[in-house]
Amino acid sequence: MRSLVRNSILPLTLVIVGTAAVVRDAAENPHAARSSGRSAFGKSGEPGQSPQGQDQDLPATAPAKDGNAYTPRRTEENARIGAVFEKDDQGAHFCTASVVRSPGRNMLITAAHCAFDPDSGQPLNDLVFAPGYRNGNEPTGLWKVSKVVVDDRWAKSQDEDLDVAFLALDQKDGKDIQDVLGGNTLGINRGFDHKVKITGYPTSHDTPISCQNRTTKFSDTQLSIQCSSLEDGTSGSPWLADYDPKTHTGTVIGVLGGHEGGGEQDDVSYAAYFDDDIAKLYRRAQDED
């Protein structure tokens, strides 16, 4: 995976997303790279790349054995996980996010490196979210990100233990995203040993992939997991534990990111441990929404 050393960082915790400043001729070249200056980091992809090698070597629709990726079915659980694009869906998706329950009913969780560009000291200001995205189909359309909330310690130094971001979304057709799709619970200080399901969107695919396995303790502040095919684009994918099919909710205990931006190998991934710092960030996101 590509990792970059970041320098000259400006502190910023909460930024209101404004109008995109980049003009692109979509009709002439809909998959041209954007000139946002954003580069891939960890297991995020690069906007503007066209998907290639779609769904190669992945069994379709049936869960595989632990540690092996597969193409997940369309379910209510998977519908609240989606691909992250810049500006619209004409370029490539480069990260993954998911709906997490909040009083404002409009909150996503992802990795901080998916939503904030340390090179410029600014958030990505034109993000959109496509929940349930598959092969160009968006069951509930595109949702515009209105605010990005990261810990200012991550903004200053990319502290891998704080590689988490909360994104507020604008309403769509008068509804908040949680009203349409529901949301998962945020799990704080839940320990290191969990059976989780990770679902994300590799940039090289136009459908999601899932993988299930047990997490392990990499350090006092990082979780790790062995799962195949979690490559560029899966940054921000939720690590979902304790899913209850009766209530249709689970608990997000991590997002793919943290150490090495999520990992330098496709079959080993990391997530920052959700401790009191992440709880404070979550409360701040609610207060500033």
ZADO-1210 file (C-alpha; in nm, 4 decimals, padded with zeros to 6 digits):
<atoms>
<atom x="00.0000" y="00.0000" z="00.0000" code="MET" pos="1"/>
<atom x="00.1105" y="00.3544" z="-00.0585" code="ARG" pos="2"/>
<atom x="00.1968" y="00.5594" z="00.2481" code="SER" pos="3"/>
<atom x="00.3054" y="00.9201" z="00.2443" code="LEU" pos="4"/>
<atom x="00.5009" y="01.1297" z="00.4951" code="VAL" pos="5"/>
<atom x="00.3015" y="01.4440" z="00.5750" code="ARG" pos="6"/>
<atom x="00.4569" y="01.7781" z="00.6678" code="ASN" pos="7"/>
<atom x="00.3543" y="02.1399" z="00.7376" code="SER" pos="8"/>
<atom x="00.0243" y="02.0515" z="00.9005" code="ILE" pos="9"/>
<atom x="-00.2262" y="02.3123" z="01.0151" code="LEU" pos="10"/>
<atom x="-00.4490" y="02.2310" z="01.3177" code="PRO" pos="11"/>
<atom x="-00.8155" y="02.1946" z="01.2369" code="LEU" pos="12"/>
<atom x="-01.0862" y="02.0058" z="01.4199" code="THR" pos="13"/>
<atom x="-01.4170" y="02.1008" z="01.2574" code="LEU" pos="14"/>
<atom x="-01.4593" y="02.2278" z="00.9069" code="VAL" pos="15"/>
<atom x="-01.7810" y="02.3130" z="00.7253" code="ILE" pos="16"/>
<atom x="-01.7621" y="02.1667" z="00.3805" code="VAL" pos="17"/>
<atom x="-01.7996" y="02.4307" z="00.1111" code="GLY" pos="18"/>
<atom x="-01.8475" y="02.4366" z="-00.2623" code="THR" pos="19"/>
<atom x="-01.5923" y="02.2403" z="-00.4622" code="ALA" pos="20"/>
<atom x="-01.3315" y="02.4610" z="-00.6245" code="ALA" pos="21"/>
<atom x="-01.2275" y="02.2160" z="-00.8929" code="VAL" pos="22"/>
<atom x="-01.3953" y="02.2349" z="-01.2341" code="VAL" pos="23"/>
<atom x="-01.3974" y="01.9179" z="-01.4394" code="ARG" pos="24"/>
<atom x="-01.5214" y="01.8474" z="-01.7906" code="ASP" pos="25"/>
<atom x="-01.7276" y="01.5359" z="-01.7129" code="ALA" pos="26"/>
<atom x="-01.8782" y="01.5108" z="-02.0578" code="ALA" pos="27"/>
<atom x="-01.5411" y="01.4962" z="-02.2250" code="GLU" pos="28"/>
<atom x="-01.3703" y="01.2593" z="-01.9808" code="ASN" pos="29"/>
<atom x="-01.5903" y="01.1391" z="-01.6945" code="PRO" pos="30"/>
<atom x="-01.3124" y="00.9329" z="-01.5327" code="HIS" pos="31"/>
<atom x="-01.0349" y="01.1918" z="-01.5497" code="ALA" pos="32"/>
<atom x="-00.8314" y="01.2398" z="-01.2341" code="ALA" pos="33"/>
<atom x="-00.9416" y="01.5335" z="-01.0196" code="ARG" pos="34"/>
<atom x="-00.6945" y="01.8126" z="-00.9557" code="SER" pos="35"/>
<atom x="-00.7629" y="01.8234" z="-00.5822" code="SER" pos="36"/>
<atom x="-00.4044" y="01.7446" z="-00.4904" code="GLY" pos="37"/>
<atom x="-00.5190" y="01.4519" z="-00.2789" code="ARG" pos="38"/>
<atom x="-00.2928" y="01.1460" z="-00.2792" code="SER" pos="39"/>
<atom x="-00.3583" y="00.7947" z="-00.1554" code="ALA" pos="40"/>
<atom x="-00.2677" y="00.7146" z="00.2020" code="PHE" pos="41"/>
<atom x="-00.2729" y="00.3726" z="00.3645" code="GLY" pos="42"/>
<atom x="-00.5671" y="00.1766" z="00.2266" code="LYS" pos="43"/>
<atom x="-00.7405" y="00.4712" z="00.0661" code="SER" pos="44"/>
<atom x="-00.7461" y="00.4905" z="-00.3102" code="GLY" pos="45"/>
<atom x="-00.6972" y="00.7865" z="-00.5399" code="GLU" pos="46"/>
<atom x="-01.0000" y="00.9721" z="-00.6797" code="PRO" pos="47"/>
<atom x="-01.0242" y="00.9633" z="-01.0563" code="GLY" pos="48"/>
<atom x="-00.9010" y="00.6080" z="-01.1092" code="GLN" pos="49"/>
<atom x="-01.1361" y="00.3915" z="-01.3104" code="SER" pos="50"/>
<atom x="-01.2257" y="00.0580" z="-01.1480" code="PRO" pos="51"/>
<atom x="-01.0417" y="-00.2330" z="-01.3011" code="GLN" pos="52"/>
<atom x="-01.0445" y="-00.6047" z="-01.2377" code="GLY" pos="53"/>
<atom x="-01.3912" y="-00.5901" z="-01.0879" code="GLN" pos="54"/>
<atom x="-01.4782" y="-00.8698" z="-00.8465" code="ASP" pos="55"/>
<atom x="-01.1986" y="-01.0986" z="-00.9563" code="GLN" pos="56"/>
<atom x="-01.1532" y="-01.4184" z="-00.7554" code="ASP" pos="57"/>
<atom x="-01.4306" y="-01.3371" z="-00.5058" code="LEU" pos="58"/>
<atom x="-01.7145" y="-01.5836" z="-00.4455" code="PRO" pos="59"/>
<atom x="-02.0461" y="-01.4146" z="-00.5111" code="ALA" pos="60"/>
<atom x="-02.3133" y="-01.3579" z="-00.2451" code="THR" pos="61"/>
<atom x="-02.2118" y="-01.6367" z="-00.0049" code="ALA" pos="62"/>
<atom x="-02.0053" y="-01.5843" z="00.3121" code="PRO" pos="63"/>
<atom x="-01.6664" y="-01.7488" z="00.2914" code="ALA" pos="64"/>
<atom x="-01.4724" y="-01.9043" z="00.5751" code="LYS" pos="65"/>
<atom x="-01.3155" y="-01.6715" z="00.8288" code="ASP" pos="66"/>
<atom x="-01.0451" y="-01.4511" z="00.6835" code="GLY" pos="67"/>
<atom x="-01.1555" y="-01.4840" z="00.3192" code="ASN" pos="68"/>
<atom x="-01.3291" y="-01.2030" z="00.1328" code="ALA" pos="69"/>
<atom x="-01.6574" y="-01.2526" z="-00.0512" code="TYR" pos="70"/>
<atom x="-01.9194" y="-01.0428" z="-00.2266" code="THR" pos="71"/>
<atom x="-02.1942" y="-00.9692" z="00.0279" code="PRO" pos="72"/>
<atom x="-02.5648" y="-00.9889" z="-00.0396" code="ARG" pos="73"/>
<atom x="-02.7836" y="-00.6813" z="-00.0513" code="ARG" pos="74"/>
<atom x="-02.9166" y="-00.6582" z="00.3035" code="THR" pos="75"/>
<atom x="-03.0356" y="-00.3888" z="00.5420" code="GLU" pos="76"/>
<atom x="-02.7086" y="-00.4347" z="00.7309" code="GLU" pos="77"/>
<atom x="-02.4961" y="-00.3744" z="00.4209" code="ASN" pos="78"/>
<atom x="-02.7168" y="-00.0927" z="00.2879" code="ALA" pos="79"/>
<atom x="-02.5846" y="00.1584" z="00.5425" code="ARG" pos="80"/>
<atom x="-02.2245" y="00.1056" z="00.4281" code="ILE" pos="81"/>
<atom x="-02.1184" y="00.2914" z="00.1186" code="GLY" pos="82"/>
<atom x="-01.8521" y="00.4244" z="-00.1121" code="ALA" pos="83"/>
<atom x="-01.7007" y="00.7706" z="-00.0703" code="VAL" pos="84"/>
<atom x="-01.6459" y="00.9847" z="-00.3805" code="PHE" pos="85"/>
<atom x="-01.5279" y="01.3373" z="-00.4485" code="GLU" pos="86"/>
<atom x="-01.7942" y="01.5738" z="-00.5864" code="LYS" pos="87"/>
<atom x="-02.0027" y="01.3121" z="-00.7678" code="ASP" pos="88"/>
<atom x="-01.9898" y="00.9499" z="-00.8764" code="ASP" pos="89"/>
<atom x="-01.8120" y="01.0047" z="-01.2092" code="GLN" pos="90"/>
<atom x="-01.4635" y="00.9369" z="-01.0751" code="GLY" pos="91"/>
<atom x="-01.3515" y="00.6436" z="-00.8644" code="ALA" pos="92"/>
<atom x="-01.4604" y="00.5868" z="-00.5074" code="HIS" pos="93"/>
<atom x="-01.1571" y="00.5948" z="-00.2817" code="PHE" pos="94"/>
<atom x="-01.2770" y="00.5203" z="00.0738" code="CYS" pos="95"/>
<atom x="-01.5625" y="00.3621" z="00.2662" code="THR" pos="96"/>
<atom x="-01.7945" y="00.5031" z="00.5333" code="ALA" pos="97"/>
<atom x="-02.1027" y="00.3890" z="00.7243" code="SER" pos="98"/>
<atom x="-02.3977" y="00.5331" z="00.9131" code="VAL" pos="99"/>
<atom x="-02.3564" y="00.5551" z="01.2897" code="VAL" pos="100"/>
<atom x="-02.6438" y="00.6487" z="01.5167" code="ARG" pos="101"/>
<atom x="-02.6523" y="01.0074" z="01.6437" code="SER" pos="102"/>
<atom x="-02.9086" y="01.2527" z="01.7834" code="PRO" pos="103"/>
<atom x="-02.8985" y="01.4473" z="01.4562" code="GLY" pos="104"/>
<atom x="-02.9607" y="01.1254" z="01.2619" code="ARG" pos="105"/>
<atom x="-02.7134" y="01.2374" z="00.9954" code="ASN" pos="106"/>
<atom x="-02.3735" y="01.0983" z="01.0965" code="MET" pos="107"/>
<atom x="-02.1173" y="00.8806" z="00.9203" code="LEU" pos="108"/>
<atom x="-01.7974" y="00.7312" z="01.0556" code="ILE" pos="109"/>
<atom x="-01.4828" y="00.6730" z="00.8512" code="THR" pos="110"/>
<atom x="-01.1050" y="00.7093" z="00.8789" code="ALA" pos="111"/>
<atom x="-00.9643" y="01.0591" z="00.9288" code="ALA" pos="112"/>
<atom x="-00.7229" y="01.0099" z="00.6385" code="HIS" pos="113"/>
<atom x="-01.0248" y="00.9621" z="00.4103" code="CYS" pos="114"/>
<atom x="-01.1697" y="01.3050" z="00.4868" code="ALA" pos="115"/>
<atom x="-00.8807" y="01.5368" z="00.5724" code="PHE" pos="116"/>
<atom x="-00.5791" y="01.6253" z="00.3582" code="ASP" pos="117"/>
<atom x="-00.2773" y="01.7017" z="00.5785" code="PRO" pos="118"/>
<atom x="-00.0832" y="01.8388" z="00.2814" code="ASP" pos="119"/>
<atom x="-00.3205" y="02.1334" z="00.2594" code="SER" pos="120"/>
<atom x="-00.4257" y="02.1326" z="00.6250" code="GLY" pos="121"/>
<atom x="-00.7869" y="02.1197" z="00.5099" code="GLN" pos="122"/>
<atom x="-01.0660" y="01.8628" z="00.4832" code="PRO" pos="123"/>
<atom x="-01.1749" y="01.7307" z="00.1480" code="LEU" pos="124"/>
<atom x="-01.4467" y="01.9818" z="00.0743" code="ASN" pos="125"/>
<atom x="-01.6623" y="01.8006" z="-00.1793" code="ASP" pos="126"/>
<atom x="-01.7224" y="01.4513" z="-00.0445" code="LEU" pos="127"/>
<atom x="-02.0342" y="01.2533" z="-00.1294" code="VAL" pos="128"/>
<atom x="-02.1534" y="00.9197" z="00.0100" code="PHE" pos="129"/>
<atom x="-02.3200" y="00.6439" z="-00.1920" code="ALA" pos="130"/>
<atom x="-02.4698" y="00.3867" z="00.0496" code="PRO" pos="131"/>
<atom x="-02.5269" y="00.0421" z="-00.0937" code="GLY" pos="132"/>
<atom x="-02.3413" y="00.1333" z="-00.4132" code="TYR" pos="133"/>
<atom x="-02.3096" y="-00.1472" z="-00.6706" code="ARG" pos="134"/>
<atom x="-02.2054" y="-00.1257" z="-01.0335" code="ASN" pos="135"/>
<atom x="-02.3118" y="00.2374" z="-01.0661" code="GLY" pos="136"/>
<atom x="-02.6457" y="00.1836" z="-00.8940" code="ASN" pos="137"/>
<atom x="-02.7215" y="00.4004" z="-00.5893" code="GLU" pos="138"/>
<atom x="-03.0387" y="00.2754" z="-00.4165" code="PRO" pos="139"/>
<atom x="-03.0833" y="00.5927" z="-00.2093" code="THR" pos="140"/>
<atom x="-02.8788" y="00.8304" z="-00.4225" code="GLY" pos="141"/>
<atom x="-02.5773" y="01.0434" z="-00.3329" code="LEU" pos="142"/>
<atom x="-02.5602" y="01.2197" z="00.0039" code="TRP" pos="143"/>
<atom x="-02.3502" y="01.5355" z="00.0372" code="LYS" pos="144"/>
<atom x="-02.1123" y="01.5704" z="00.3305" code="VAL" pos="145"/>
<atom x="-02.1633" y="01.9065" z="00.5033" code="SER" pos="146"/>
<atom x="-01.9110" y="01.8807" z="00.7887" code="LYS" pos="147"/>
<atom x="-01.5945" y="01.6890" z="00.8677" code="VAL" pos="148"/>
<atom x="-01.4856" y="01.6400" z="01.2281" code="VAL" pos="149"/>
<atom x="-01.1399" y="01.5081" z="01.3132" code="VAL" pos="150"/>
<atom x="-00.9309" y="01.5374" z="01.6260" code="ASP" pos="151"/>
<atom x="-00.6926" y="01.8312" z="01.5880" code="ASP" pos="152"/>
<atom x="-00.4074" y="01.6089" z="01.7098" code="ARG" pos="153"/>
<atom x="-00.4602" y="01.3945" z="01.4035" code="TRP" pos="154"/>
<atom x="-00.4725" y="01.7044" z="01.1862" code="ALA" pos="155"/>
<atom x="-00.1402" y="01.8222" z="01.3300" code="LYS" pos="156"/>
<atom x="00.0585" y="01.5012" z="01.3264" code="SER" pos="157"/>
<atom x="-00.1544" y="01.2161" z="01.1846" code="GLN" pos="158"/>
<atom x="-00.1563" y="01.0374" z="01.5177" code="ASP" pos="159"/>
<atom x="-00.2478" y="00.6853" z="01.4085" code="GLU" pos="160"/>
<atom x="-00.4425" y="00.6294" z="01.7289" code="ASP" pos="161"/>
<atom x="-00.6853" y="00.9047" z="01.6249" code="LEU" pos="162"/>
<atom x="-00.7432" y="00.8037" z="01.2636" code="ASP" pos="163"/>
<atom x="-01.1204" y="00.8440" z="01.2918" code="VAL" pos="164"/>
<atom x="-01.3559" y="01.1027" z="01.1411" code="ALA" pos="165"/>
<atom x="-01.7243" y="01.1785" z="01.1804" code="PHE" pos="166"/>
<atom x="-01.9060" y="01.3236" z="00.8812" code="LEU" pos="167"/>
<atom x="-02.2371" y="01.5107" z="00.8969" code="ALA" pos="168"/>
<atom x="-02.4628" y="01.4802" z="00.5929" code="LEU" pos="169"/>
<atom x="-02.7131" y="01.7182" z="00.4420" code="ASP" pos="170"/>
<atom x="-03.0726" y="01.6011" z="00.4287" code="GLN" pos="171"/>
<atom x="-03.1975" y="01.4438" z="00.1095" code="LYS" pos="172"/>
<atom x="-03.5594" y="01.4906" z="00.0052" code="ASP" pos="173"/>
<atom x="-03.6322" y="01.6279" z="00.3525" code="GLY" pos="174"/>
<atom x="-03.4997" y="01.3198" z="00.5339" code="LYS" pos="175"/>
<atom x="-03.1868" y="01.2394" z="00.7326" code="ASP" pos="176"/>
<atom x="-02.9899" y="00.9318" z="00.6350" code="ILE" pos="177"/>
<atom x="-03.0647" y="00.7505" z="00.9608" code="GLN" pos="178"/>
<atom x="-03.4364" y="00.7889" z="00.8897" code="ASP" pos="179"/>
<atom x="-03.3836" y="00.6077" z="00.5606" code="VAL" pos="180"/>
<atom x="-03.1243" y="00.3434" z="00.6482" code="LEU" pos="181"/>
<atom x="-03.0992" y="00.3246" z="01.0264" code="GLY" pos="182"/>
<atom x="-02.7588" y="00.3269" z="01.1905" code="GLY" pos="183"/>
<atom x="-02.5169" y="00.1210" z="01.3944" code="ASN" pos="184"/>
<atom x="-02.4095" y="00.1945" z="01.7505" code="THR" pos="185"/>
<atom x="-02.0654" y="00.3289" z="01.8352" code="LEU" pos="186"/>
<atom x="-01.8765" y="00.0908" z="02.0681" code="GLY" pos="187"/>
<atom x="-01.6320" y="00.2517" z="02.3135" code="ILE" pos="188"/>
<atom x="-01.3769" y="00.0613" z="02.5262" code="ASN" pos="189"/>
<atom x="-01.5097" y="-00.2750" z="02.4151" code="ARG" pos="190"/>
<atom x="-01.1833" y="-00.4667" z="02.4355" code="GLY" pos="191"/>
<atom x="-00.9691" y="-00.6270" z="02.1672" code="PHE" pos="192"/>
<atom x="-01.1163" y="-00.9728" z="02.1056" code="ASP" pos="193"/>
<atom x="-01.4274" y="-00.9634" z="01.8870" code="HIS" pos="194"/>
<atom x="-01.5751" y="-01.1484" z="01.5938" code="LYS" pos="195"/>
<atom x="-01.6354" y="-00.8736" z="01.3393" code="VAL" pos="196"/>
<atom x="-01.7562" y="-00.8325" z="00.9856" code="LYS" pos="197"/>
<atom x="-01.5767" y="-00.5772" z="00.7692" code="ILE" pos="198"/>
<atom x="-01.7440" y="-00.4494" z="00.4542" code="THR" pos="199"/>
<atom x="-01.5718" y="-00.2046" z="00.2233" code="GLY" pos="200"/>
<atom x="-01.5300" y="-00.0787" z="-00.1307" code="TYR" pos="201"/>
<atom x="-01.1944" y="-00.1476" z="-00.2976" code="PRO" pos="202"/>
<atom x="-01.1207" y="00.1146" z="-00.5609" code="THR" pos="203"/>
<atom x="-01.0574" y="-00.1672" z="-00.8087" code="SER" pos="204"/>
<atom x="-01.4157" y="-00.2962" z="-00.7689" code="HIS" pos="205"/>
<atom x="-01.7600" y="-00.1514" z="-00.8222" code="ASP" pos="206"/>
<atom x="-01.9218" y="-00.3793" z="-00.5673" code="THR" pos="207"/>
<atom x="-01.8403" y="-00.4158" z="-00.1969" code="PRO" pos="208"/>
<atom x="-01.6501" y="-00.7000" z="-00.0390" code="ILE" pos="209"/>
<atom x="-01.6922" y="-00.8448" z="00.3087" code="SER" pos="210"/>
<atom x="-01.4733" y="-01.0511" z="00.5378" code="CYS" pos="211"/>
<atom x="-01.5314" y="-01.1963" z="00.8838" code="GLN" pos="212"/>
<atom x="-01.2760" y="-01.2912" z="01.1451" code="ASN" pos="213"/>
<atom x="-01.1690" y="-01.2312" z="01.5046" code="ARG" pos="214"/>
<atom x="-00.9775" y="-00.9204" z="01.5970" code="THR" pos="215"/>
<atom x="-00.6550" y="-00.9327" z="01.7951" code="THR" pos="216"/>
<atom x="-00.4609" y="-00.6832" z="02.0019" code="LYS" pos="217"/>
<atom x="-00.1791" y="-00.5274" z="01.7996" code="PHE" pos="218"/>
<atom x="-00.0947" y="-00.2725" z="02.0702" code="SER" pos="219"/>
<atom x="-00.2662" y="-00.0962" z="02.3579" code="ASP" pos="220"/>
<atom x="-00.4195" y="00.1431" z="02.1047" code="THR" pos="221"/>
<atom x="-00.4617" y="-00.0663" z="01.7883" code="GLN" pos="222"/>
<atom x="-00.6683" y="-00.3635" z="01.6730" code="LEU" pos="223"/>
<atom x="-00.5583" y="-00.5959" z="01.3945" code="SER" pos="224"/>
<atom x="-00.7279" y="-00.8576" z="01.1820" code="ILE" pos="225"/>
<atom x="-00.6377" y="-01.1078" z="00.9109" code="GLN" pos="226"/>
<atom x="-00.8735" y="-01.0737" z="00.6146" code="CYS" pos="227"/>
<atom x="-00.7971" y="-01.1097" z="00.2455" code="SER" pos="228"/>
<atom x="-00.8472" y="-00.8491" z="-00.0288" code="SER" pos="229"/>
<atom x="-00.8839" y="-00.5442" z="00.1977" code="LEU" pos="230"/>
<atom x="-00.6971" y="-00.3213" z="-00.0445" code="GLU" pos="231"/>
<atom x="-00.6975" y="00.0446" z="-00.1510" code="ASP" pos="232"/>
<atom x="-01.0441" y="00.1945" z="-00.1078" code="GLY" pos="233"/>
<atom x="-01.1373" y="-00.0037" z="00.2035" code="THR" pos="234"/>
<atom x="-01.0048" y="00.2623" z="00.4428" code="SER" pos="235"/>
<atom x="-01.2878" y="00.3702" z="00.6711" code="GLY" pos="236"/>
<atom x="-01.4710" y="00.0367" z="00.6511" code="SER" pos="237"/>
<atom x="-01.6633" y="-00.0356" z="00.9727" code="PRO" pos="238"/>
<atom x="-01.5598" y="-00.3256" z="01.1959" code="TRP" pos="239"/>
<atom x="-01.9060" y="-00.4426" z="01.2958" code="LEU" pos="240"/>
<atom x="-01.9600" y="-00.6634" z="01.6007" code="ALA" pos="241"/>
<atom x="-02.2710" y="-00.8085" z="01.7648" code="ASP" pos="242"/>
<atom x="-02.5083" y="-00.7575" z="01.4750" code="TYR" pos="243"/>
<atom x="-02.8650" y="-00.8343" z="01.5828" code="ASP" pos="244"/>
<atom x="-03.0902" y="-00.9403" z="01.2926" code="PRO" pos="245"/>
<atom x="-03.3988" y="-00.8604" z="01.5014" code="LYS" pos="246"/>
<atom x="-03.3083" y="-00.4961" z="01.5592" code="THR" pos="247"/>
<atom x="-03.1000" y="-00.4724" z="01.2406" code="HIS" pos="248"/>
<atom x="-02.8195" y="-00.2983" z="01.4279" code="THR" pos="249"/>
<atom x="-02.4641" y="-00.3786" z="01.5262" code="GLY" pos="250"/>
<atom x="-02.1784" y="-00.2074" z="01.7061" code="THR" pos="251"/>
<atom x="-01.8917" y="-00.0379" z="01.5240" code="VAL" pos="252"/>
<atom x="-01.5802" y="-00.1042" z="01.7331" code="ILE" pos="253"/>
<atom x="-01.3308" y="00.0272" z="01.4776" code="GLY" pos="254"/>
<atom x="-01.2818" y="00.1593" z="01.1251" code="VAL" pos="255"/>
<atom x="-01.0124" y="00.0380" z="00.8911" code="LEU" pos="256"/>
<atom x="-00.7216" y="00.2803" z="00.9357" code="GLY" pos="257"/>
<atom x="-00.4849" y="00.3618" z="01.2186" code="GLY" pos="258"/>
<atom x="-00.1478" y="00.1847" z="01.1975" code="HIS" pos="259"/>
<atom x="00.0062" y="00.2271" z="00.8501" code="GLU" pos="260"/>
<atom x="-00.3179" y="00.3917" z="00.7397" code="GLY" pos="261"/>
<atom x="-00.4880" y="00.0539" z="00.7773" code="GLY" pos="262"/>
<atom x="-00.2021" y="-00.1705" z="00.6719" code="GLY" pos="263"/>
<atom x="00.0524" y="-00.2155" z="00.3943" code="GLU" pos="264"/>
<atom x="-00.0635" y="-00.5681" z="00.3112" code="GLN" pos="265"/>
<atom x="-00.4044" y="-00.6580" z="00.1689" code="ASP" pos="266"/>
<atom x="-00.4499" y="-00.9502" z="00.4093" code="ASP" pos="267"/>
<atom x="-00.3613" y="-00.7706" z="00.7358" code="VAL" pos="268"/>
<atom x="-00.5514" y="-00.4625" z="00.8492" code="SER" pos="269"/>
<atom x="-00.5622" y="-00.2319" z="01.1504" code="TYR" pos="270"/>
<atom x="-00.7992" y="-00.0003" z="01.3311" code="ALA" pos="271"/>
<atom x="-00.7476" y="00.2538" z="01.6074" code="ALA" pos="272"/>
<atom x="-00.8967" y="00.1358" z="01.9365" code="TYR" pos="273"/>
<atom x="-01.2131" y="00.3276" z="02.0240" code="PHE" pos="274"/>
<atom x="-01.1292" y="00.4738" z="02.3641" code="ASP" pos="275"/>
<atom x="-01.2353" y="00.7865" z="02.5548" code="ASP" pos="276"/>
<atom x="-01.0685" y="01.0109" z="02.2950" code="ASP" pos="277"/>
<atom x="-01.2975" y="00.8738" z="02.0242" code="ILE" pos="278"/>
<atom x="-01.5971" y="00.9145" z="02.2547" code="ALA" pos="279"/>
<atom x="-01.5043" y="01.2815" z="02.3021" code="LYS" pos="280"/>
<atom x="-01.4690" y="01.3276" z="01.9279" code="LEU" pos="281"/>
<atom x="-01.8132" y="01.1720" z="01.8761" code="TYR" pos="282"/>
<atom x="-01.9685" y="01.4079" z="02.1315" code="ARG" pos="283"/>
<atom x="-01.7955" y="01.7043" z="01.9691" code="ARG" pos="284"/>
<atom x="-01.9337" y="01.6030" z="01.6311" code="ALA" pos="285"/>
<atom x="-02.2824" y="01.5968" z="01.7811" code="GLN" pos="286"/>
<atom x="-02.2395" y="01.9309" z="01.9588" code="ASP" pos="287"/>
<atom x="-02.1086" y="02.1038" z="01.6461" code="GLU" pos="288"/>
<atom x="-02.3664" y="01.9551" z="01.4126" code="ASP" pos="289"/>
</atoms>
